[in-house]
Amino acid sequence: MRIAIFSDVHGNLTALEAVLEHIKRQGPDLILFAGDLCVFGARPGACVQRLREEGIASVFGNTDSWISNRPLLSDNIVTEKRSRSHNIDTAVGWTLAQMDEMDLAWLRTLPFHRRVSPTPHPKDDLLIVHANPQDVDQPIHPPVPLQEELYGEVKQPDEDLRPLLRDVIAGVIAFGHVHIPNIRRSRDLTLANISSVNLPLDGDNRAKYGLLTWDHGWTVEHKRVDYDVDQEVDHLKRLKPPNWQKLGRHLQHASPR
């Protein structure tokens, strides 16, 4: 069994098309999307329509929840509102104007998680979420040595993972949200960040996805896909979503700065 999982498209249709073409050449048994489809890109509606056409099983991410009017996942309303504040209202408003009611209705149907069971034993399952098994906001950062390398500090020691992984029974958790491909382990769990199709944070401006294979155990491959970044930058210039100049620089340099 081979499962292709991609995440964090953020309205980049050029990268999405390249990833879907690459995935189909691998001949997987199933294709899954791990959330954050629309906000912060030039062609959000077209990205939704592409996944709808393909019938790709998906989960929702934090930015999807901003535009689909989902109920708050947390009881802490102040924290939730703060997380939606910084430059978000403008981006969400622009994104909503690019989408029709069918797009929004489809987003509202997406579940929080999906599960693939290669055996009758739940401990072998592949669990697909956007950020972590508890909510769509709190990140699972890379392994501690990679945190030190990337951030110059440890943002999330191993013991801080416990609340995010409580009560989870699975072999692998696959997710995106943090746009850095990596594999981390906690207890008997493999935490596979399959990275992002758009807006990378690892210094590599290629689109990325994960290919997971079951053969008496899961193996995880990170796939990197070249696409025409300049073409997508041209779309940003033409359509001018909020902060389009910054988004263009991010695409070209794989850095948000």
Contacts in CASP RR format, 6 or more apart in sequence:
PFRMAT RR
TARGET T0000
AUTHOR 0000-0000-0000
METHOD contacts of the structure
MODEL  1
MRIAIFSDVHGNLTALEAVLEHIKRQGPDLILFAGDLCVFGARPGACVQR
LREEGIASVFGNTDSWISNRPLLSDNIVTEKRSRSHNIDTAVGWTLAQMD
EMDLAWLRTLPFHRRVSPTPHPKDDLLIVHANPQDVDQPIHPPVPLQEEL
YGEVKQPDEDLRPLLRDVIAGVIAFGHVHIPNIRRSRDLTLANISSVNLP
LDGDNRAKYGLLTWDHGWTVEHKRVDYDVDQEVDHLKRLKPPNWQKLGRH
LQHASPR
1 29 0 8 1.000
1 30 0 8 1.000
1 116 0 8 1.000
1 118 0 8 1.000
1 213 0 8 1.000
1 214 0 8 1.000
2 26 0 8 1.000
2 27 0 8 1.000
2 28 0 8 1.000
2 29 0 8 1.000
2 30 0 8 1.000
2 211 0 8 1.000
2 212 0 8 1.000
2 213 0 8 1.000
2 214 0 8 1.000
3 28 0 8 1.000
3 29 0 8 1.000
3 30 0 8 1.000
3 31 0 8 1.000
3 32 0 8 1.000
3 116 0 8 1.000
3 126 0 8 1.000
3 211 0 8 1.000
3 212 0 8 1.000
3 213 0 8 1.000
3 214 0 8 1.000
4 23 0 8 1.000
4 26 0 8 1.000
4 28 0 8 1.000
4 30 0 8 1.000
4 31 0 8 1.000
4 32 0 8 1.000
4 209 0 8 1.000
4 210 0 8 1.000
4 211 0 8 1.000
4 212 0 8 1.000
5 31 0 8 1.000
5 32 0 8 1.000
5 33 0 8 1.000
5 34 0 8 1.000
5 128 0 8 1.000
5 174 0 8 1.000
5 194 0 8 1.000
5 209 0 8 1.000
5 210 0 8 1.000
5 211 0 8 1.000
5 212 0 8 1.000
6 19 0 8 1.000
6 23 0 8 1.000
6 31 0 8 1.000
6 32 0 8 1.000
6 33 0 8 1.000
6 34 0 8 1.000
6 194 0 8 1.000
6 197 0 8 1.000
6 208 0 8 1.000
6 209 0 8 1.000
6 210 0 8 1.000
7 33 0 8 1.000
7 34 0 8 1.000
7 35 0 8 1.000
7 36 0 8 1.000
7 130 0 8 1.000
7 175 0 8 1.000
7 176 0 8 1.000
7 177 0 8 1.000
7 194 0 8 1.000
7 195 0 8 1.000
7 196 0 8 1.000
7 197 0 8 1.000
7 209 0 8 1.000
8 34 0 8 1.000
8 35 0 8 1.000
8 36 0 8 1.000
8 176 0 8 1.000
8 177 0 8 1.000
8 179 0 8 1.000
8 195 0 8 1.000
8 196 0 8 1.000
8 197 0 8 1.000
8 198 0 8 1.000
8 199 0 8 1.000
9 15 0 8 1.000
9 16 0 8 1.000
9 33 0 8 1.000
9 35 0 8 1.000
9 36 0 8 1.000
9 37 0 8 1.000
9 38 0 8 1.000
9 47 0 8 1.000
9 196 0 8 1.000
9 197 0 8 1.000
9 198 0 8 1.000
10 36 0 8 1.000
10 37 0 8 1.000
10 38 0 8 1.000
10 39 0 8 1.000
10 40 0 8 1.000
10 41 0 8 1.000
10 63 0 8 1.000
10 196 0 8 1.000
10 197 0 8 1.000
10 198 0 8 1.000
10 199 0 8 1.000
11 37 0 8 1.000
11 38 0 8 1.000
11 39 0 8 1.000
11 40 0 8 1.000
11 41 0 8 1.000
11 42 0 8 1.000
11 43 0 8 1.000
11 44 0 8 1.000
11 45 0 8 1.000
11 46 0 8 1.000
11 47 0 8 1.000
11 198 0 8 1.000
12 41 0 8 1.000
12 42 0 8 1.000
12 43 0 8 1.000
12 47 0 8 1.000
12 197 0 8 1.000
12 198 0 8 1.000
12 199 0 8 1.000
12 207 0 8 1.000
12 232 0 8 1.000
12 251 0 8 1.000
13 42 0 8 1.000
13 43 0 8 1.000
13 46 0 8 1.000
13 47 0 8 1.000
13 50 0 8 1.000
13 232 0 8 1.000
13 235 0 8 1.000
14 227 0 8 1.000
14 228 0 8 1.000
14 229 0 8 1.000
14 231 0 8 1.000
14 232 0 8 1.000
14 235 0 8 1.000
15 197 0 8 1.000
15 198 0 8 1.000
15 207 0 8 1.000
15 225 0 8 1.000
15 227 0 8 1.000
15 232 0 8 1.000
16 47 0 8 1.000
16 50 0 8 1.000
16 197 0 8 1.000
16 207 0 8 1.000
17 50 0 8 1.000
17 227 0 8 1.000
18 207 0 8 1.000
18 225 0 8 1.000
18 226 0 8 1.000
18 227 0 8 1.000
18 228 0 8 1.000
19 197 0 8 1.000
19 207 0 8 1.000
19 209 0 8 1.000
19 225 0 8 1.000
19 227 0 8 1.000
20 31 0 8 1.000
20 50 0 8 1.000
20 54 0 8 1.000
22 209 0 8 1.000
22 223 0 8 1.000
22 225 0 8 1.000
23 31 0 8 1.000
23 209 0 8 1.000
26 211 0 8 1.000
26 223 0 8 1.000
28 211 0 8 1.000
30 57 0 8 1.000
30 116 0 8 1.000
31 54 0 8 1.000
31 56 0 8 1.000
31 57 0 8 1.000
32 56 0 8 1.000
32 57 0 8 1.000
32 58 0 8 1.000
32 59 0 8 1.000
32 114 0 8 1.000
32 116 0 8 1.000
32 128 0 8 1.000
32 174 0 8 1.000
33 51 0 8 1.000
33 56 0 8 1.000
33 57 0 8 1.000
33 58 0 8 1.000
33 59 0 8 1.000
34 58 0 8 1.000
34 59 0 8 1.000
34 61 0 8 1.000
34 128 0 8 1.000
34 129 0 8 1.000
34 130 0 8 1.000
34 174 0 8 1.000
34 175 0 8 1.000
34 176 0 8 1.000
34 194 0 8 1.000
35 58 0 8 1.000
35 59 0 8 1.000
35 60 0 8 1.000
35 61 0 8 1.000
35 64 0 8 1.000
35 110 0 8 1.000
35 130 0 8 1.000
35 176 0 8 1.000
36 61 0 8 1.000
36 62 0 8 1.000
36 63 0 8 1.000
36 64 0 8 1.000
36 130 0 8 1.000
36 176 0 8 1.000
36 177 0 8 1.000
36 196 0 8 1.000
37 44 0 8 1.000
37 47 0 8 1.000
37 48 0 8 1.000
37 51 0 8 1.000
37 58 0 8 1.000
37 63 0 8 1.000
37 64 0 8 1.000
37 107 0 8 1.000
38 44 0 8 1.000
38 45 0 8 1.000
38 47 0 8 1.000
38 48 0 8 1.000
38 63 0 8 1.000
38 64 0 8 1.000
38 67 0 8 1.000
38 95 0 8 1.000
38 99 0 8 1.000
38 107 0 8 1.000
39 63 0 8 1.000
39 64 0 8 1.000
39 66 0 8 1.000
39 67 0 8 1.000
39 88 0 8 1.000
39 91 0 8 1.000
39 92 0 8 1.000
39 95 0 8 1.000
40 63 0 8 1.000
40 91 0 8 1.000
40 198 0 8 1.000
40 199 0 8 1.000
40 241 0 8 1.000
40 243 0 8 1.000
40 247 0 8 1.000
41 95 0 8 1.000
41 198 0 8 1.000
41 236 0 8 1.000
41 241 0 8 1.000
41 247 0 8 1.000
42 232 0 8 1.000
42 235 0 8 1.000
42 236 0 8 1.000
42 238 0 8 1.000
42 239 0 8 1.000
42 241 0 8 1.000
42 244 0 8 1.000
43 98 0 8 1.000
43 235 0 8 1.000
43 239 0 8 1.000
44 95 0 8 1.000
44 98 0 8 1.000
44 99 0 8 1.000
44 103 0 8 1.000
45 98 0 8 1.000
45 99 0 8 1.000
45 100 0 8 1.000
45 103 0 8 1.000
48 99 0 8 1.000
48 103 0 8 1.000
48 106 0 8 1.000
48 107 0 8 1.000
49 103 0 8 1.000
51 58 0 8 1.000
52 102 0 8 1.000
52 103 0 8 1.000
52 106 0 8 1.000
57 114 0 8 1.000
58 110 0 8 1.000
59 110 0 8 1.000
59 111 0 8 1.000
59 112 0 8 1.000
59 113 0 8 1.000
59 114 0 8 1.000
59 128 0 8 1.000
59 129 0 8 1.000
59 130 0 8 1.000
60 68 0 8 1.000
60 70 0 8 1.000
60 107 0 8 1.000
60 110 0 8 1.000
60 111 0 8 1.000
60 112 0 8 1.000
60 130 0 8 1.000
60 136 0 8 1.000
61 130 0 8 1.000
61 131 0 8 1.000
61 136 0 8 1.000
61 177 0 8 1.000
62 83 0 8 1.000
62 130 0 8 1.000
62 131 0 8 1.000
62 136 0 8 1.000
62 137 0 8 1.000
62 177 0 8 1.000
64 70 0 8 1.000
64 107 0 8 1.000
64 110 0 8 1.000
65 73 0 8 1.000
65 136 0 8 1.000
66 84 0 8 1.000
66 88 0 8 1.000
66 92 0 8 1.000
67 92 0 8 1.000
67 93 0 8 1.000
67 95 0 8 1.000
67 96 0 8 1.000
67 99 0 8 1.000
67 104 0 8 1.000
67 107 0 8 1.000
68 104 0 8 1.000
68 107 0 8 1.000
68 108 0 8 1.000
68 110 0 8 1.000
69 108 0 8 1.000
70 108 0 8 1.000
72 80 0 8 1.000
73 80 0 8 1.000
73 135 0 8 1.000
73 136 0 8 1.000
73 137 0 8 1.000
74 80 0 8 1.000
74 135 0 8 1.000
74 137 0 8 1.000
83 137 0 8 1.000
87 242 0 8 1.000
87 243 0 8 1.000
90 242 0 8 1.000
91 241 0 8 1.000
91 242 0 8 1.000
91 243 0 8 1.000
94 241 0 8 1.000
94 242 0 8 1.000
95 241 0 8 1.000
96 104 0 8 1.000
112 129 0 8 1.000
112 136 0 8 1.000
113 127 0 8 1.000
113 128 0 8 1.000
113 129 0 8 1.000
113 133 0 8 1.000
114 127 0 8 1.000
114 128 0 8 1.000
115 125 0 8 1.000
115 126 0 8 1.000
115 127 0 8 1.000
115 128 0 8 1.000
115 170 0 8 1.000
116 125 0 8 1.000
116 126 0 8 1.000
116 128 0 8 1.000
117 124 0 8 1.000
117 125 0 8 1.000
117 126 0 8 1.000
118 124 0 8 1.000
118 125 0 8 1.000
118 126 0 8 1.000
118 214 0 8 1.000
118 217 0 8 1.000
122 169 0 8 1.000
122 170 0 8 1.000
123 169 0 8 1.000
123 170 0 8 1.000
123 171 0 8 1.000
123 188 0 8 1.000
124 170 0 8 1.000
124 171 0 8 1.000
124 214 0 8 1.000
124 217 0 8 1.000
124 218 0 8 1.000
125 169 0 8 1.000
125 170 0 8 1.000
125 171 0 8 1.000
125 172 0 8 1.000
126 170 0 8 1.000
126 171 0 8 1.000
126 172 0 8 1.000
126 174 0 8 1.000
126 212 0 8 1.000
126 214 0 8 1.000
126 218 0 8 1.000
127 133 0 8 1.000
127 168 0 8 1.000
127 170 0 8 1.000
127 171 0 8 1.000
127 172 0 8 1.000
127 173 0 8 1.000
127 174 0 8 1.000
128 173 0 8 1.000
128 174 0 8 1.000
128 175 0 8 1.000
129 136 0 8 1.000
129 173 0 8 1.000
129 174 0 8 1.000
129 175 0 8 1.000
130 136 0 8 1.000
130 175 0 8 1.000
130 176 0 8 1.000
130 177 0 8 1.000
131 137 0 8 1.000
131 138 0 8 1.000
131 139 0 8 1.000
131 140 0 8 1.000
131 175 0 8 1.000
131 176 0 8 1.000
131 177 0 8 1.000
131 178 0 8 1.000
132 138 0 8 1.000
132 139 0 8 1.000
132 140 0 8 1.000
132 164 0 8 1.000
132 165 0 8 1.000
132 173 0 8 1.000
132 175 0 8 1.000
132 177 0 8 1.000
133 164 0 8 1.000
133 165 0 8 1.000
133 168 0 8 1.000
133 173 0 8 1.000
134 163 0 8 1.000
134 164 0 8 1.000
134 166 0 8 1.000
136 177 0 8 1.000
138 164 0 8 1.000
139 156 0 8 1.000
139 177 0 8 1.000
139 178 0 8 1.000
140 156 0 8 1.000
140 161 0 8 1.000
140 164 0 8 1.000
140 173 0 8 1.000
140 175 0 8 1.000
140 177 0 8 1.000
140 178 0 8 1.000
140 184 0 8 1.000
140 191 0 8 1.000
140 193 0 8 1.000
141 147 0 8 1.000
141 155 0 8 1.000
141 156 0 8 1.000
141 178 0 8 1.000
141 184 0 8 1.000
142 150 0 8 1.000
142 178 0 8 1.000
142 180 0 8 1.000
142 182 0 8 1.000
142 184 0 8 1.000
142 193 0 8 1.000
143 182 0 8 1.000
143 183 0 8 1.000
143 184 0 8 1.000
143 185 0 8 1.000
144 154 0 8 1.000
144 157 0 8 1.000
144 158 0 8 1.000
146 180 0 8 1.000
146 182 0 8 1.000
147 153 0 8 1.000
147 154 0 8 1.000
147 155 0 8 1.000
147 156 0 8 1.000
148 154 0 8 1.000
150 180 0 8 1.000
158 186 0 8 1.000
161 186 0 8 1.000
161 191 0 8 1.000
162 186 0 8 1.000
165 173 0 8 1.000
165 186 0 8 1.000
165 187 0 8 1.000
165 189 0 8 1.000
168 189 0 8 1.000
170 189 0 8 1.000
171 188 0 8 1.000
171 189 0 8 1.000
171 190 0 8 1.000
171 218 0 8 1.000
172 189 0 8 1.000
172 190 0 8 1.000
172 191 0 8 1.000
172 192 0 8 1.000
172 212 0 8 1.000
172 218 0 8 1.000
172 220 0 8 1.000
173 189 0 8 1.000
173 190 0 8 1.000
173 191 0 8 1.000
173 192 0 8 1.000
174 192 0 8 1.000
174 194 0 8 1.000
174 210 0 8 1.000
174 212 0 8 1.000
174 220 0 8 1.000
175 191 0 8 1.000
175 192 0 8 1.000
175 193 0 8 1.000
175 194 0 8 1.000
176 193 0 8 1.000
176 194 0 8 1.000
176 195 0 8 1.000
176 196 0 8 1.000
177 193 0 8 1.000
178 193 0 8 1.000
178 201 0 8 1.000
179 195 0 8 1.000
179 196 0 8 1.000
179 199 0 8 1.000
179 200 0 8 1.000
179 201 0 8 1.000
179 202 0 8 1.000
180 193 0 8 1.000
180 195 0 8 1.000
180 200 0 8 1.000
180 201 0 8 1.000
180 202 0 8 1.000
181 193 0 8 1.000
181 194 0 8 1.000
181 195 0 8 1.000
181 202 0 8 1.000
181 208 0 8 1.000
181 210 0 8 1.000
181 222 0 8 1.000
182 193 0 8 1.000
182 195 0 8 1.000
183 190 0 8 1.000
183 191 0 8 1.000
183 192 0 8 1.000
183 193 0 8 1.000
183 220 0 8 1.000
184 190 0 8 1.000
184 191 0 8 1.000
184 193 0 8 1.000
185 191 0 8 1.000
190 218 0 8 1.000
190 220 0 8 1.000
192 210 0 8 1.000
192 212 0 8 1.000
192 220 0 8 1.000
194 208 0 8 1.000
194 209 0 8 1.000
194 210 0 8 1.000
194 220 0 8 1.000
194 222 0 8 1.000
195 202 0 8 1.000
195 208 0 8 1.000
195 209 0 8 1.000
195 210 0 8 1.000
195 222 0 8 1.000
196 207 0 8 1.000
196 208 0 8 1.000
197 207 0 8 1.000
197 208 0 8 1.000
197 209 0 8 1.000
198 207 0 8 1.000
198 251 0 8 1.000
199 247 0 8 1.000
199 250 0 8 1.000
199 251 0 8 1.000
199 256 0 8 1.000
200 206 0 8 1.000
200 208 0 8 1.000
200 254 0 8 1.000
201 254 0 8 1.000
201 255 0 8 1.000
201 256 0 8 1.000
202 254 0 8 1.000
203 253 0 8 1.000
203 254 0 8 1.000
203 255 0 8 1.000
204 224 0 8 1.000
204 254 0 8 1.000
205 229 0 8 1.000
205 251 0 8 1.000
205 252 0 8 1.000
205 253 0 8 1.000
205 254 0 8 1.000
206 224 0 8 1.000
206 225 0 8 1.000
206 226 0 8 1.000
206 227 0 8 1.000
207 224 0 8 1.000
207 225 0 8 1.000
207 227 0 8 1.000
208 222 0 8 1.000
208 223 0 8 1.000
208 224 0 8 1.000
208 225 0 8 1.000
209 222 0 8 1.000
209 223 0 8 1.000
209 225 0 8 1.000
210 220 0 8 1.000
210 221 0 8 1.000
210 222 0 8 1.000
210 223 0 8 1.000
211 220 0 8 1.000
211 221 0 8 1.000
211 223 0 8 1.000
212 218 0 8 1.000
212 219 0 8 1.000
212 220 0 8 1.000
212 221 0 8 1.000
213 219 0 8 1.000
213 221 0 8 1.000
229 251 0 8 1.000
229 252 0 8 1.000
230 252 0 8 1.000
232 251 0 8 1.000
233 248 0 8 1.000
233 251 0 8 1.000
233 252 0 8 1.000
236 244 0 8 1.000
236 247 0 8 1.000
236 248 0 8 1.000
236 251 0 8 1.000
237 244 0 8 1.000
241 247 0 8 1.000
246 256 0 8 1.000
249 255 0 8 1.000
249 257 0 8 1.000
250 256 0 8 1.000
END
